[in-house]
Amino acid sequence: MPLWISWFLSSKGNEYFCEVEEDYILDRFNLTGLNTEVQHYAQALDMITDNLDEEIQDDLRGNLDLQARLLYGLIHSRWIVTARGLAKMLEKYKRADFGRCPRVLCQSQPLLPVGLTDAPYEKSVKLYCGRCEDIYSPKSSRHGSIDGAYFGTSFPHLLFLVYPNLIPPKSGPVELGIPARGSDVEGSRRSRRVREEEAQAEGVGEATSTATVALKADRYRPRIFGFQVNEIAKLQRWQEAVRDRQITRLEELEGNAA
């Protein structure tokens, strides 16, 4: 292992990262497009692989260290969705290196790191629970400052796709009932958008209703390479249909009370 990678992995706050094999880094095909994301790309790559010229100026070396961290993080996000990368992250997952779910009913389910976007400098890393299928912020501020792009949006869901035996069991079976027809789903989404726009148009000083608060609630949507996971997507459509019925009932109750 190159000395720079060994130093980086042993630094406090970098416990979420795994070792990217040197052969993978040296294969330029795996790094396609990263030269547009990283300044001083060639020198940063040399720093990661311990081939940097020692006579480089000190003022440039400080900036190169930041760029090397960025480059390694972006390479890391590509590496962990390969077969060998998934195997290495699986070892860390089994040791619960990423922490455990704070939700009581998840019974200390181990978590997995995930990014909310694949673009760097936008969102910090979050932790995904495969049992409740929600995301949480890391407890440590060191981990909370890690860029989410260094893990990407697909990693935890691809891990469970490759290792389906690791998918955590839920507390009970989900009764999806009769799947909604396409027109019903689209109509439900359309009506939800209309109500959301109406809720946003309300005055700031006005009292906020329970239905309005429910409409503003956001949720995490697992995706693999931009596509929503099928079974989870089906479940979420059912959950949103239930939520729409509950919001409609709340609006009727609040209307009668007024």
C-alpha positions as CSV (number, residue, x, y, z in Angstrom):
1,M,0.0,0.0,0.0
2,P,1.4,3.5,-0.9
3,L,2.5,5.5,2.2
4,W,0.1,8.3,1.4
5,I,-3.0,6.0,1.4
6,S,-1.8,4.3,4.6
7,W,-1.5,7.8,6.2
8,F,-4.8,8.9,4.9
9,L,-6.7,5.8,6.2
10,S,-5.1,6.0,9.6
11,S,-6.0,9.7,10.1
12,K,-8.8,10.4,12.5
13,G,-12.1,11.0,10.8
14,N,-11.3,8.8,7.8
15,E,-12.6,5.5,9.4
16,Y,-15.4,5.3,6.8
17,F,-12.9,4.8,4.0
18,C,-11.5,1.5,2.8
19,E,-8.2,0.9,1.0
20,V,-8.5,1.4,-2.8
21,E,-6.1,-1.1,-4.4
22,E,-3.1,0.5,-6.2
23,D,-3.8,-1.5,-9.4
24,Y,-7.2,0.1,-9.6
25,I,-5.8,3.6,-9.1
26,L,-3.1,3.1,-11.8
27,D,-5.6,1.9,-14.4
28,R,-6.3,5.3,-16.1
29,F,-9.6,3.9,-17.5
30,N,-11.0,3.8,-13.9
31,L,-10.2,7.5,-13.5
32,T,-11.9,8.7,-16.7
33,G,-13.3,12.2,-16.3
34,L,-11.7,12.9,-12.9
35,N,-9.1,15.3,-14.4
36,T,-11.9,17.8,-14.9
37,E,-12.9,17.5,-11.2
38,V,-9.5,17.9,-9.6
39,Q,-7.0,20.8,-9.9
40,H,-3.4,19.7,-10.5
41,Y,-4.7,16.3,-11.3
42,A,-1.4,14.7,-12.4
43,Q,0.5,15.9,-9.3
44,A,-2.4,14.9,-7.0
45,L,-2.3,11.4,-8.5
46,D,1.4,11.2,-8.1
47,M,1.0,12.2,-4.4
48,I,-1.5,9.4,-3.8
49,T,0.8,6.8,-5.4
50,D,4.0,8.2,-3.7
51,N,5.5,9.3,-7.0
52,L,5.5,13.1,-6.3
53,D,8.7,15.0,-6.9
54,E,10.1,15.9,-3.5
55,E,11.4,19.2,-4.9
56,I,7.9,20.6,-5.3
57,Q,7.3,24.0,-3.7
58,D,5.8,24.0,-0.1
59,D,3.0,26.5,-1.0
60,L,1.9,24.2,-3.8
61,R,2.2,21.1,-1.6
62,G,-0.5,22.3,0.8
63,N,-3.0,22.7,-2.0
64,L,-1.9,19.4,-3.5
65,D,-2.8,17.6,-0.3
66,L,-6.4,18.9,-0.5
67,Q,-6.6,17.9,-4.1
68,A,-5.2,14.5,-3.4
69,R,-7.9,14.0,-0.7
70,L,-10.5,15.0,-3.2
71,L,-9.1,12.7,-5.9
72,Y,-8.9,9.7,-3.5
73,G,-12.4,10.3,-2.4
74,L,-13.8,10.4,-5.9
75,I,-11.8,7.3,-6.8
76,H,-13.1,5.7,-3.6
77,S,-16.7,6.3,-4.7
78,R,-16.0,4.3,-7.9
79,W,-14.0,1.6,-6.2
80,I,-16.7,0.6,-3.6
81,V,-19.2,-0.3,-6.2
82,T,-16.9,-2.8,-7.8
83,A,-16.9,-6.5,-6.7
84,R,-13.7,-6.1,-4.7
85,G,-14.6,-2.8,-3.3
86,L,-18.0,-4.1,-2.1
87,A,-16.3,-7.0,-0.4
88,K,-14.0,-4.7,1.5
89,M,-16.9,-2.4,2.6
90,L,-18.8,-5.5,3.6
91,E,-16.2,-6.4,6.2
92,K,-16.5,-2.9,7.7
93,Y,-20.3,-3.2,7.7
94,K,-20.2,-6.5,9.5
95,R,-18.0,-4.9,12.2
96,A,-20.4,-2.0,12.4
97,D,-17.6,0.5,11.6
98,F,-20.1,3.0,10.4
99,G,-22.2,2.9,13.5
100,R,-25.7,1.6,14.4
101,C,-29.2,2.9,13.8
102,P,-30.4,5.2,16.6
103,R,-34.0,4.1,16.1
104,V,-35.0,1.9,19.0
105,L,-37.1,-0.5,16.9
106,C,-34.2,-1.1,14.5
107,Q,-32.4,-3.0,17.4
108,S,-28.9,-1.5,16.7
109,Q,-28.9,-2.3,13.0
110,P,-25.5,-1.5,11.4
111,L,-25.5,1.5,9.1
112,L,-23.9,2.1,5.7
113,P,-22.5,5.4,4.4
114,V,-24.4,7.1,1.5
115,G,-24.2,10.4,-0.4
116,L,-27.2,12.5,-1.3
117,T,-25.5,13.5,-4.5
118,D,-22.6,12.3,-6.6
119,A,-21.2,15.8,-7.1
120,P,-18.5,16.9,-4.6
121,Y,-18.9,20.0,-2.4
122,E,-22.7,19.7,-2.1
123,K,-23.8,17.4,0.7
124,S,-22.0,15.7,3.5
125,V,-22.2,11.9,4.0
126,K,-25.2,10.3,5.7
127,L,-25.8,6.9,7.1
128,Y,-28.4,4.5,5.7
129,C,-30.3,2.0,7.7
130,G,-31.4,-1.1,5.7
131,R,-34.1,-1.9,8.3
132,C,-36.1,1.4,8.5
133,E,-34.7,2.5,5.1
134,D,-34.0,6.0,6.4
135,I,-30.9,8.1,6.7
136,Y,-29.1,9.7,9.7
137,S,-26.3,12.1,10.3
138,P,-23.1,10.7,11.8
139,K,-22.6,11.2,15.5
140,S,-19.0,12.5,15.1
141,S,-18.4,15.9,13.7
142,R,-15.3,14.5,12.0
143,H,-17.4,12.0,10.1
144,G,-20.2,14.6,9.5
145,S,-17.8,16.8,7.5
146,I,-16.9,14.0,5.0
147,D,-18.2,14.8,1.5
148,G,-21.0,12.4,0.5
149,A,-19.7,12.2,-3.0
150,Y,-16.9,10.1,-1.7
151,F,-19.4,7.2,-1.2
152,G,-22.0,8.1,-3.9
153,T,-25.7,7.6,-4.0
154,S,-25.7,3.9,-5.1
155,F,-23.3,2.1,-2.7
156,P,-25.6,0.8,0.1
157,H,-28.4,-0.3,-2.2
158,L,-25.9,-2.0,-4.6
159,L,-24.4,-3.8,-1.6
160,F,-27.8,-5.3,-0.6
161,L,-28.5,-6.1,-4.3
162,V,-25.3,-8.1,-4.5
163,Y,-25.7,-9.6,-1.1
164,P,-29.5,-10.1,-0.7
165,N,-29.0,-12.4,2.3
166,L,-27.8,-9.3,4.2
167,I,-31.1,-7.4,3.7
168,P,-32.4,-6.8,7.3
169,P,-35.8,-8.3,8.1
170,K,-38.6,-5.8,8.9
171,S,-40.7,-6.2,12.0
172,G,-43.5,-7.7,9.9
173,P,-44.8,-8.2,6.4
174,V,-45.9,-5.1,4.5
175,E,-49.4,-5.5,3.1
176,L,-49.3,-3.6,-0.2
177,G,-52.8,-4.5,-1.2
178,I,-53.9,-4.0,-4.8
179,P,-51.3,-2.0,-6.7
180,A,-52.5,1.3,-7.9
181,R,-53.1,1.7,-11.7
182,G,-50.8,4.1,-13.5
183,S,-53.6,6.7,-13.9
184,D,-54.4,6.5,-10.2
185,V,-50.7,7.0,-9.2
186,E,-50.3,10.0,-11.6
187,G,-53.6,11.5,-10.3
188,S,-52.4,11.1,-6.8
189,R,-49.1,12.8,-7.6
190,R,-50.8,15.6,-9.4
191,S,-53.2,16.3,-6.5
192,R,-50.3,16.2,-4.1
193,R,-48.4,18.8,-6.2
194,V,-51.4,21.0,-6.2
195,R,-51.8,20.8,-2.4
196,E,-48.1,21.4,-2.0
197,E,-48.2,24.6,-4.1
198,E,-51.2,25.8,-2.2
199,A,-49.4,25.1,1.1
200,Q,-46.4,27.1,-0.1
201,A,-48.6,30.0,-1.2
202,E,-49.9,30.5,2.4
203,G,-48.9,33.5,4.3
204,V,-45.9,33.3,6.6
205,G,-47.8,34.7,9.6
206,E,-50.7,32.4,9.3
207,A,-51.2,29.4,11.5
208,T,-49.9,26.2,10.0
209,S,-52.3,23.3,9.8
210,T,-51.4,19.7,10.5
211,A,-52.1,18.8,6.9
212,T,-49.7,21.5,5.7
213,V,-46.9,20.2,7.9
214,A,-47.5,16.6,6.6
215,L,-47.2,17.9,3.0
216,K,-43.8,19.4,3.7
217,A,-42.4,16.2,5.1
218,D,-39.5,14.9,3.0
219,R,-38.3,11.3,2.7
220,Y,-35.2,9.5,1.4
221,R,-35.5,7.6,-1.9
222,P,-32.9,4.9,-2.4
223,R,-31.4,4.8,-5.9
224,I,-28.9,2.8,-7.9
225,F,-27.1,4.8,-10.6
226,G,-30.0,7.3,-10.5
227,F,-32.8,4.7,-10.8
228,Q,-35.1,4.1,-7.8
229,V,-35.0,0.6,-6.4
230,N,-38.0,-1.3,-7.6
231,E,-39.4,-3.0,-4.5
232,I,-38.8,0.1,-2.4
233,A,-40.3,2.3,-5.1
234,K,-43.4,0.1,-5.0
235,L,-43.6,0.3,-1.2
236,Q,-43.2,4.1,-1.3
237,R,-46.0,4.5,-3.8
238,W,-48.3,2.6,-1.4
239,Q,-47.1,4.7,1.6
240,E,-47.7,7.9,-0.3
241,A,-51.2,6.8,-1.2
242,V,-51.9,6.1,2.5
243,R,-50.4,9.5,3.4
244,D,-52.6,11.2,0.8
245,R,-55.7,9.6,2.3
246,Q,-54.6,10.7,5.8
247,I,-53.9,14.3,4.6
248,T,-57.3,14.4,2.9
249,R,-59.0,13.3,6.1
250,L,-57.0,15.9,8.1
251,E,-58.1,18.6,5.7
252,E,-61.8,17.5,6.1
253,L,-61.5,17.5,9.9
254,E,-59.8,20.9,10.0
255,G,-62.4,22.2,7.5
256,N,-65.3,21.0,9.8
257,A,-63.6,22.4,12.9
258,A,-63.3,25.8,11.2
